[in-house]
Amino acid sequence: MTSALGERASVLVLGGAPGLADDLEDRLGADAPDGEDDAVETHAADAAAVDGSRIAGADVTVVASEAGLERVRSADPVGSVVAFVDDPTGRVATDPLVDAVARTPESLSETVSWLLARERRSVVRTEPTRTPSRIEQLNAGMTELAAVRSVDKAYRAAIAVAELVFPEYQSVVAVRDGEWVEPVVTSSGTPVEDCNRVRVGTGVAGQAVQTGDVSIAPNPNPESQFDTLLTVPVGEDVVFQLAAGGSDDADAFDDADRRLAELLGSHLEETLDRIDVTETLRAERDRLLALFTNVPDPAIAYDYVDGDPVVRQVNEAFEATFGYDPETVIGESIDDYIVPPEADAEAAELNEQLQRGENVRREVTRVTADGPRHFILHVIPIHLDAANAAGYAIYTDVTDRREREETLRRQNERLDEFASIVSHDLRNPLSVADGYVDLARETGDPDHLDRVADAVARMDELVEDLLSLAREGRSVGETEPVSLAAVAREAWEGVDTDAATLTVESDATLEANRTRLRELFENVFRNSVEHGSTSSRGEPDDSVERGRDAPDEPLSVRVGTGPFETDDGSPASGFYVEDDGVGIPEADRDRVFESGFTTDESGTGLGLAISERIAEAHGWTVEATTGADGGARFEFRTD
């Protein structure tokens, strides 16, 4: 094998796994004809450091990355370019500069071989000192076969070679089409229309397709100008034939003719197989590209570089969902753009799995153009169980489903609460009423009906609170700017406060549903009056510590605004309700908002639960703590 640059062909390998260039040179040497095992030399180089003259001087340049491709582009090479990549749909493989694509070391060696053979056609040679032999002419003609990229051109190239090697014979290529073997290309001077088609299994060509045997036989067509046919099957569906005239027997072809014809048929079969593989890869690439482009979910194609998933390609759904155009993220680590800070550890764990070539499917949170959303992330490496494998990642948005599941979970929790309250709290007054009704019947004493009325009133109170609790599971509806002080005073007027007093220490404007906010205040006020009044207060000597001069003084309730200090020391806006009653035992502070929890036998245990639900529906939080005078304090934080 010779090169335009000297006696040896030159192959330059940019990037790829260590040892790729040496492996390629060994394979090319093993495949070379006898005496030419040193006709190809390969060199490995770093894409960033290689000199442009080395690229321009190479007969074939192998690129394994986008960086290598860009370096070749800048050097204006004169040789062929092969992309050695896993993904035939990637940017490197589909670049117009690339002449061929290889995915394995074996296919790389084969591809480089036929590209070097094609390059020999343009080499300037001296005039031969002798007439080339037929085998030399056949070998030279193989360059034409190695260069073609379509089936039709392969047939025509085979006929052209036959005209050089067998100038005294006519040649034809016939192809099976269903039950028929149809001539498709013939030597010059013999129109295809003059060649008859035959059924599979009949005639010389039909039998060759059926049996796969080479034959030299008389022409069974008495009207033909050709007496003898040398027939070589090519694969399962193609036949190459030589036709000789002026001979009455099969001696028109000798052993040398048969060997050369079989060799030509073998080269044609290899060429057709290569074209078929190339077309299959191209079709696979096109299908993958169409799937990748048109999949409705955001998707990326990635490579692992230094442990990071580096983007090679994104689809339109990715651009629309995450708000980044391809130019921004291609060549960058995807984690730097869409992984929230709190998910860094999770992303690192995912990367470790993917670098081992594992298939990954899990739910993740990623930052989109509209904020954080939940996705099912499905990552498929191109090669499973291969380290640092490239692959595809698809993000299926499940945010709405997650929200529906969370809503359903809360609804189920409320159903459990309702069932517990209905089965326990409502059953008690119902049993009391039933018992006193029986007593009234037995004794005729109407005073027992007073106890029945009390039980019914108790059930009515429980039902009303249950309905209120159910409503708070829904959205608050329309909101508007409301005055905290005004709503608090309205709520105070709607509660039986006995002798308690209300003081509004500061005011603020809140974005809230006025009706729901008033209901929130009513329940908190009712809790303070019922649990912090004289009847439920501690011992008299306790009152001085709590800031009260005497245990029978009226309860004082205060309403004001924040800011409050959060657990991390940062300020938070909001409002509070505080009384100077007996307060809340520290052990009960985490339970006071539970449905049904109460320390008062006459209470429903639902008031503070309702207030918490109203706050949550507004997006607020509430915390129970101790007031300045030792009473109960409820802080509602609005941001």
C-alpha positions in Angstrom: 0.0 0.0 0.0 1.4 3.4 -0.9 0.5 6.9 0.2 0.5 10.3 -1.5 3.1 11.3 1.1 5.5 8.5 0.6 5.7 4.7 0.6 3.6 4.2 3.7 0.0 5.3 4.2 -0.5 7.5 7.3 -3.4 7.3 9.8 -3.7 9.9 12.5 -5.8 9.1 15.6 -7.1 12.1 17.7 -8.4 11.1 21.1 -10.0 7.8 22.0 -8.9 5.1 24.5 -5.2 4.7 25.2 -3.6 2.2 22.8 -6.3 2.8 20.1 -3.7 3.8 17.5 -1.5 0.7 18.2 -4.4 -1.6 18.1 -5.5 -0.1 14.7 -2.0 -0.5 13.2 -1.9 -4.2 14.3 -5.3 -4.9 12.8 -4.4 -3.1 9.5 -1.2 -5.1 9.3 -2.9 -8.3 9.9 -5.4 -7.6 7.1 -2.8 -6.5 4.6 -1.7 -8.7 1.7 1.5 -10.7 2.1 4.5 -8.4 1.9 2.6 -5.3 2.8 2.1 -5.7 6.5 4.1 -2.5 7.2 2.4 -0.4 4.5 0.4 1.6 7.1 1.6 3.6 10.0 -0.6 5.1 12.7 0.0 7.9 15.1 -1.9 9.1 18.2 -2.1 12.8 19.0 -3.8 15.1 21.4 -6.5 17.1 19.6 -5.5 20.3 21.5 -1.8 20.1 20.8 -1.5 18.4 17.4 0.1 20.5 14.6 -2.1 21.4 11.7 0.5 20.1 9.2 0.2 16.6 10.7 -3.5 16.5 10.1 -3.1 17.8 6.6 -0.5 15.2 5.9 -2.6 12.2 7.1 -4.3 10.0 4.5 -7.0 9.2 7.1 -7.8 11.0 10.4 -9.7 9.2 13.1 -11.6 11.5 15.5 -13.2 10.3 18.8 -14.6 13.5 20.2 -16.0 16.9 19.2 -12.8 18.5 20.1 -10.9 16.3 17.6 -13.5 17.1 14.9 -13.1 20.9 15.4 -9.3 20.6 15.3 -9.5 18.7 12.0 -11.9 21.3 10.6 -9.5 24.1 11.4 -6.6 22.3 9.7 -8.3 21.9 6.3 -7.3 18.2 5.8 -6.8 16.6 2.5 -7.5 13.0 3.6 -10.6 11.2 4.8 -12.2 11.6 8.3 -13.6 8.7 10.3 -15.7 9.3 13.4 -15.0 6.6 16.1 -17.9 7.1 18.4 -20.6 5.0 20.3 -23.6 7.1 19.0 -24.1 7.2 15.2 -26.7 10.0 15.8 -24.4 12.3 17.6 -23.0 15.6 16.4 -19.6 14.1 15.6 -21.0 11.2 13.5 -23.4 13.3 11.6 -21.1 16.2 10.8 -20.7 16.8 7.0 -16.9 16.7 7.4 -17.1 13.0 8.4 -16.7 10.4 5.6 -17.5 7.3 7.6 -18.5 6.2 11.1 -17.1 3.2 13.1 -18.3 2.0 16.5 -15.9 -0.9 17.3 -12.2 -1.4 16.7 -13.0 -4.1 14.2 -15.3 -1.9 12.1 -12.7 1.0 12.4 -10.0 -1.2 10.9 -12.3 -2.2 8.0 -13.4 1.3 7.4 -9.9 2.7 7.4 -8.8 0.0 5.0 -11.3 0.8 2.3 -10.8 4.6 2.7 -7.0 4.1 2.2 -7.8 2.0 -0.9 -9.9 4.8 -2.2 -7.2 7.3 -1.6 -4.8 5.3 -3.8 -6.9 6.2 -6.8 -5.6 9.8 -6.6 -1.9 8.9 -6.1 0.4 9.9 -8.9 2.3 6.9 -10.2 4.9 6.4 -12.9 4.0 4.6 -16.1 4.2 0.8 -15.7 7.2 -0.8 -17.4 5.1 -3.9 -18.2 1.5 -4.8 -18.9 -0.3 -5.5 -15.5 -1.4 -9.1 -14.9 -5.0 -9.9 -14.6 -4.7 -10.4 -10.9 -3.0 -7.0 -10.6 -5.8 -5.4 -12.7 -8.3 -7.1 -10.4 -6.6 -5.8 -7.2 -6.5 -2.3 -8.7 -10.2 -2.6 -9.5 -11.0 -3.5 -6.0 -10.2 0.2 -5.1 -13.3 1.1 -7.1 -15.4 -1.4 -5.2 -14.0 -0.2 -1.8 -15.0 3.4 -2.6 -18.6 3.0 -3.7 -21.5 3.7 -1.2 -24.5 2.5 -3.0 -25.6 -1.0 -4.3 -26.2 0.2 -7.9 -22.7 1.7 -8.0 -21.3 -1.5 -6.6 -22.9 -3.5 -9.5 -21.5 -1.1 -12.1 -18.0 -1.1 -10.5 -18.0 -4.9 -10.6 -18.9 -4.8 -14.3 -16.2 -2.2 -15.0 -13.6 -4.4 -13.3 -14.8 -7.4 -15.2 -14.3 -5.5 -18.5 -10.6 -4.9 -17.5 -9.9 -8.4 -16.3 -12.0 -10.3 -18.9 -12.0 -8.1 -22.0 -12.9 -11.0 -24.3 -16.1 -11.9 -22.4 -19.4 -10.1 -21.7 -20.5 -9.8 -18.1 -23.8 -9.3 -16.3 -25.1 -8.9 -12.7 -28.5 -10.3 -11.9 -30.5 -9.8 -8.7 -33.3 -11.9 -7.2 -36.6 -10.1 -7.0 -39.2 -12.4 -5.5 -39.5 -15.5 -7.6 -37.4 -14.1 -10.5 -33.8 -13.4 -11.1 -33.6 -10.1 -13.0 -30.5 -8.7 -14.9 -29.7 -5.2 -13.7 -26.3 -4.2 -15.1 -24.4 -5.6 -18.2 -21.1 -4.9 -20.0 -21.1 -2.2 -22.6 -22.5 -3.3 -25.9 -25.0 -5.7 -24.3 -28.3 -4.0 -23.4 -29.9 -5.2 -20.3 -33.1 -5.6 -22.3 -31.4 -8.3 -24.3 -30.8 -10.5 -21.2 -33.7 -12.7 -20.1 -34.9 -13.0 -16.6 -35.4 -16.5 -15.2 -37.3 -18.1 -12.3 -35.5 -19.0 -9.2 -34.4 -22.7 -9.6 -34.5 -22.6 -13.4 -31.9 -21.7 -15.9 -28.2 -21.3 -15.0 -28.7 -18.1 -12.9 -31.8 -19.3 -11.2 -30.1 -22.5 -10.1 -27.1 -20.6 -8.8 -29.3 -18.5 -6.6 -31.1 -21.6 -5.3 -28.0 -23.8 -4.8 -25.2 -21.2 -4.2 -22.8 -23.2 -6.4 -20.3 -21.8 -9.0 -20.8 -23.4 -12.4 -19.5 -23.3 -16.0 -22.2 -24.6 -18.3 -23.6 -24.2 -21.8 -26.2 -21.5 -22.3 -29.6 -23.2 -22.2 -31.1 -20.4 -24.3 -30.6 -21.5 -28.0 -31.4 -18.0 -29.3 -28.6 -16.4 -27.3 -25.3 -15.3 -29.1 -23.4 -16.6 -26.1 -22.7 -20.3 -25.9 -21.1 -20.8 -22.4 -21.8 -19.1 -19.0 -19.5 -18.9 -15.9 -21.9 -18.2 -13.1 -20.8 -17.1 -9.6 -23.4 -16.6 -6.8 -22.8 -13.5 -4.7 -24.4 -13.9 -1.4 -27.9 -15.2 -1.4 -29.7 -12.9 -3.9 -27.1 -11.8 -6.5 -25.4 -13.6 -9.4 -22.3 -12.5 -11.4 -22.0 -14.1 -14.9 -19.4 -14.1 -17.7 -20.6 -15.1 -21.1 -18.4 -16.5 -23.9 -19.4 -16.9 -27.6 -18.1 -19.0 -30.4 -17.5 -22.2 -28.3 -19.5 -25.4 -28.3 -18.4 -26.7 -25.0 -17.6 -25.6 -21.4 -13.9 -25.3 -22.2 -14.3 -21.6 -23.0 -13.4 -20.8 -19.4 -10.2 -22.1 -17.7 -9.3 -22.5 -14.1 -7.7 -19.0 -14.0 -11.0 -17.5 -15.3 -12.9 -19.3 -12.6 -10.6 -18.2 -9.8 -10.6 -14.6 -10.9 -14.4 -14.6 -11.3 -14.9 -16.1 -7.8 -12.5 -13.5 -6.4 -14.3 -10.7 -8.0 -17.6 -12.1 -6.7 -16.1 -12.4 -3.2 -15.1 -8.7 -3.3 -18.5 -7.7 -4.6 -20.1 -9.6 -1.8 -17.9 -7.9 0.8 -18.8 -4.5 -0.7 -22.5 -5.3 -0.7 -22.2 -6.4 3.0 -20.4 -3.2 3.9 -23.0 -1.1 2.2 -25.8 -3.0 3.9 -24.1 -2.5 7.3 -23.6 1.2 6.5 -27.2 1.6 5.5 -28.4 -0.2 8.6 -26.3 2.0 10.8 -27.5 5.1 8.9 -31.1 4.0 9.3 -30.5 3.2 13.0 -29.0 6.6 13.4 -31.9 8.3 11.6 -34.4 6.4 13.8 -32.6 7.3 17.0 -32.3 10.9 15.9 -36.0 11.1 15.0 -37.0 9.5 18.3 -34.6 11.7 20.3 -35.8 14.9 18.5 -39.5 14.1 18.7 -39.9 12.5 22.1 -42.3 14.8 24.0 -40.3 14.6 27.2 -37.0 16.6 27.8 -34.1 14.5 26.7 -30.3 14.9 26.5 -27.5 12.8 25.0 -24.4 12.8 27.2 -20.8 11.6 27.5 -18.9 11.2 30.7 -15.9 13.5 30.9 -13.8 13.5 34.1 -16.8 12.1 36.0 -19.3 14.7 34.8 -22.2 14.1 32.4 -21.3 16.4 29.6 -24.1 17.3 27.2 -23.7 16.3 23.5 -27.3 17.1 22.3 -30.6 18.3 23.6 -34.1 18.1 22.1 -36.7 20.8 21.7 -38.6 19.7 24.8 -35.5 20.2 26.9 -35.2 23.7 25.6 -38.8 24.5 26.4 -38.8 22.9 29.9 -35.5 24.0 31.2 -35.0 27.3 29.3 -31.5 26.6 27.9 -30.7 26.7 24.2 -28.3 24.0 22.9 -25.4 26.5 22.5 -25.5 27.2 26.3 -25.4 23.6 27.6 -23.7 21.5 24.9 -20.2 20.7 26.1 -21.1 21.5 29.7 -22.0 19.4 32.7 -25.8 19.1 32.9 -25.6 19.0 36.7 -24.3 22.6 36.8 -27.5 23.8 35.2 -30.5 21.8 36.4 -29.6 20.1 39.7 -30.7 22.1 42.8 -28.0 22.6 45.5 -29.8 20.3 48.0 -29.7 17.4 45.4 -25.9 17.5 44.8 -25.3 14.4 46.8 -28.1 12.5 45.0 -26.6 13.6 41.6 -23.2 12.4 42.6 -24.6 9.0 43.5 -26.4 8.8 40.2 -23.2 9.7 38.3 -21.4 6.9 40.1 -24.0 4.4 39.0 -24.1 5.6 35.4 -20.3 5.6 35.1 -20.5 1.9 35.9 -22.8 1.5 33.0 -26.0 0.9 35.1 -29.5 1.7 33.9 -31.1 4.2 36.2 -34.7 5.1 36.8 -35.7 7.2 39.8 -37.7 10.3 40.9 -35.7 13.5 41.1 -36.2 17.2 41.6 -34.7 19.5 38.9 -34.7 23.3 38.4 -36.8 24.2 35.3 -37.6 27.6 33.7 -40.6 27.7 36.0 -38.9 26.6 39.2 -38.3 23.2 40.8 -40.4 20.4 39.5 -40.5 16.6 40.0 -39.4 14.2 37.3 -39.0 10.5 36.7 -35.4 10.4 35.4 -34.7 7.4 33.1 -31.1 7.2 32.0 -30.0 4.6 29.4 -26.3 4.0 28.8 -25.5 3.1 25.2 -23.4 0.2 26.5 -24.6 -1.5 29.8 -21.9 -2.6 32.2 -19.3 -0.4 30.5 -17.4 2.1 32.5 -17.9 5.8 31.6 -20.6 4.9 29.0 -22.3 7.5 27.0 -26.1 7.5 26.9 -29.4 9.2 26.9 -31.3 10.8 29.8 -35.1 11.4 29.6 -37.0 13.5 32.1 -40.8 12.8 32.5 -42.6 15.5 34.5 -44.6 14.0 37.4 -45.2 17.2 39.4 -48.9 17.2 38.9 -49.1 13.5 39.8 -47.1 14.1 42.9 -49.4 17.0 43.9 -52.5 14.8 43.3 -50.9 12.1 45.4 -50.2 14.5 48.2 -53.7 15.9 48.1 -55.1 12.4 48.2 -52.8 11.6 51.2 -54.1 14.6 53.1 -57.7 13.7 52.3 -57.1 10.2 53.6 -55.6 11.6 56.8 -58.7 13.8 57.2 -61.0 10.9 56.6 -59.1 9.0 59.4 -59.5 12.0 61.6 -63.2 12.3 60.9 -63.7 8.6 61.4 -61.9 8.7 64.8 -63.9 11.8 66.0 -67.2 10.4 64.7 -66.6 7.0 66.2 -65.4 8.3 69.6 -66.4 11.9 70.4 -69.9 11.8 68.8 -70.6 8.4 70.3 -70.2 9.7 73.9 -72.9 12.4 73.9 -75.1 10.1 71.8 -74.9 7.4 74.5 -75.6 10.0 77.1 -78.7 11.2 75.3 -79.9 7.7 74.7 -79.5 6.8 78.4 -81.4 9.8 79.7 -84.2 9.3 77.2 -84.6 5.8 78.6 -84.6 7.3 82.2 -87.2 9.9 81.2 -89.4 7.2 79.9 -89.0 5.0 82.9 -89.4 7.7 85.6 -91.5 10.2 83.8 -89.2 12.9 85.2 -88.8 15.6 82.5 -85.6 16.9 84.2 -83.7 14.0 82.4 -84.5 15.7 79.1 -82.3 18.6 80.1 -79.3 16.3 80.0 -80.5 15.0 76.7 -80.6 18.6 75.4 -77.1 19.2 76.7 -75.8 16.1 74.8 -77.6 17.1 71.6 -76.0 20.6 71.9 -72.6 18.9 72.4 -73.1 16.8 69.2 -74.2 19.9 67.3 -71.0 21.7 68.3 -68.9 18.7 67.2 -70.7 18.5 63.8 -70.2 22.2 63.2 -66.4 21.9 64.0 -66.1 18.8 61.8 -67.7 20.7 58.8 -65.3 23.6 59.4 -62.3 21.3 59.6 -63.4 19.7 56.3 -63.6 23.0 54.6 -60.1 24.0 55.5 -58.7 21.2 53.4 -59.7 23.1 50.3 -58.1 26.3 48.9 -58.9 29.5 50.6 -60.6 31.0 47.5 -60.1 34.6 46.6 -57.9 36.8 48.8 -57.6 40.5 49.3 -55.6 42.9 51.4 -57.2 43.0 54.8 -56.5 44.8 58.1 -55.2 42.4 60.8 -56.6 44.6 63.6 -60.1 45.0 62.0 -60.5 41.3 61.4 -59.3 40.4 64.9 -61.8 42.8 66.5 -64.7 41.4 64.3 -63.7 37.9 65.4 -63.6 38.9 69.1 -67.2 40.2 68.8 -68.3 36.8 67.6 -66.9 34.8 70.5 -68.4 34.4 74.0 -65.4 36.0 75.8 -67.0 36.4 79.3 -65.0 39.1 81.0 -61.8 38.7 79.0 -60.3 41.8 77.2 -58.7 42.2 73.8 -55.8 44.5 73.1 -54.6 45.0 69.5 -51.0 46.1 69.9 -50.1 46.6 66.2 -51.7 46.4 62.8 -50.6 45.1 59.4 -52.2 44.5 56.0 -52.4 40.8 55.0 -53.2 39.2 51.7 -55.9 36.8 53.0 -59.5 35.5 52.7 -61.3 37.7 55.2 -63.9 35.1 56.2 -61.3 32.4 56.8 -59.0 34.7 58.7 -61.8 35.7 61.0 -62.6 32.0 61.6 -58.9 31.5 62.5 -59.1 34.3 65.1 -62.4 33.0 66.5 -61.0 29.6 67.2 -57.8 30.9 68.8 -59.7 33.4 70.9 -62.2 30.7 72.0 -59.3 28.4 73.0 -57.7 31.2 75.1 -61.0 32.0 76.9 -61.9 28.3 77.5 -58.4 27.2 78.6 -57.0 30.3 80.1 -59.9 31.6 82.2 -60.3 31.5 86.0 -62.1 28.2 86.0 -59.2 26.5 84.4 -56.4 28.5 85.9 -53.7 27.2 88.3 -53.5 27.8 92.0 -53.8 31.3 93.3 -50.1 31.6 94.3 -49.3 30.8 90.7 -50.9 34.0 89.4 -48.1 36.4 90.5 -45.6 34.4 88.4 -47.9 34.6 85.4 -48.1 38.4 85.7 -51.6 38.5 87.2 -52.4 40.2 90.5 -55.2 37.9 91.4 -56.5 34.6 90.0 -60.0 36.0 89.4 -58.8 38.9 87.3 -60.2 38.9 83.7 -58.2 37.2 81.1 -56.2 39.5 78.8 -55.7 38.6 75.1 -53.3 40.6 72.9 -52.9 40.6 69.1 -49.8 42.0 67.3 -47.4 41.6 64.5 -43.9 40.2 64.1 -41.1 39.9 63.1 -40.3 36.6 64.7 -36.9 34.9 64.9 -36.8 31.5 63.1 -34.7 28.5 64.2 -31.8 29.6 62.1 -31.9 33.1 63.5 -33.3 34.9 60.5 -36.4 37.1 60.8 -39.9 36.1 59.7 -43.0 38.3 59.2 -46.4 37.4 60.7 -48.7 38.0 63.6 -49.4 36.5 67.0 -52.2 35.9 69.5 -51.1 35.8 73.2 -52.9 35.6 76.5 -51.9 35.8 80.2 -53.7 32.6 81.2 -52.3 29.3 82.5 -50.3 28.6 79.3 -49.6 25.4 77.5 -47.5 22.7 79.2 -44.3 22.1 77.2 -45.1 18.4 76.6 -48.4 19.4 74.9 -47.2 22.1 72.6 -46.6 19.8 69.7 -50.0 18.2 70.1 -52.4 21.1 70.5 -53.0 21.3 66.8 -54.0 17.6 66.5 -57.6 17.0 65.8 -59.4 15.9 68.9 -56.7 16.8 71.4 -58.0 18.8 74.4 -57.4 19.1 78.1 -60.9 20.3 78.7 -63.6 17.6 79.0 -66.1 20.0 77.5 -63.9 20.9 74.5 -64.0 19.4 71.0 -60.3 19.4 70.4 -60.9 20.8 66.9 -60.6 24.6 67.3 -56.8 24.9 67.0 -56.7 22.2 64.3 -59.1 24.3 62.3 -56.9 27.4 62.8 -53.8 25.5 61.6 -55.6 24.3 58.5 -56.7 27.9 57.6 -53.1 29.1 58.1 -51.7 26.3 55.9 -54.3 27.0 53.2 -52.9 30.6 53.1 -49.3 29.2 52.9 -48.6 30.2 56.5 -47.2 28.2 59.5 -48.2 28.3 63.1 -46.3 27.5 66.3 -47.5 27.3 69.9 -45.1 28.7 72.6 -45.1 30.6 75.9 -46.2 34.2 76.1 -44.3 37.0 78.0 -46.7 36.6 81.0 -46.5 32.8 81.0 -49.7 32.3 79.1 -50.3 30.7 75.6 -48.8 32.4 72.5 -49.5 31.4 68.9 -47.2 32.8 66.3 -48.5 32.8 62.6 -45.6 33.2 60.2 -46.7 34.5 56.8 -43.4 34.2 54.9 
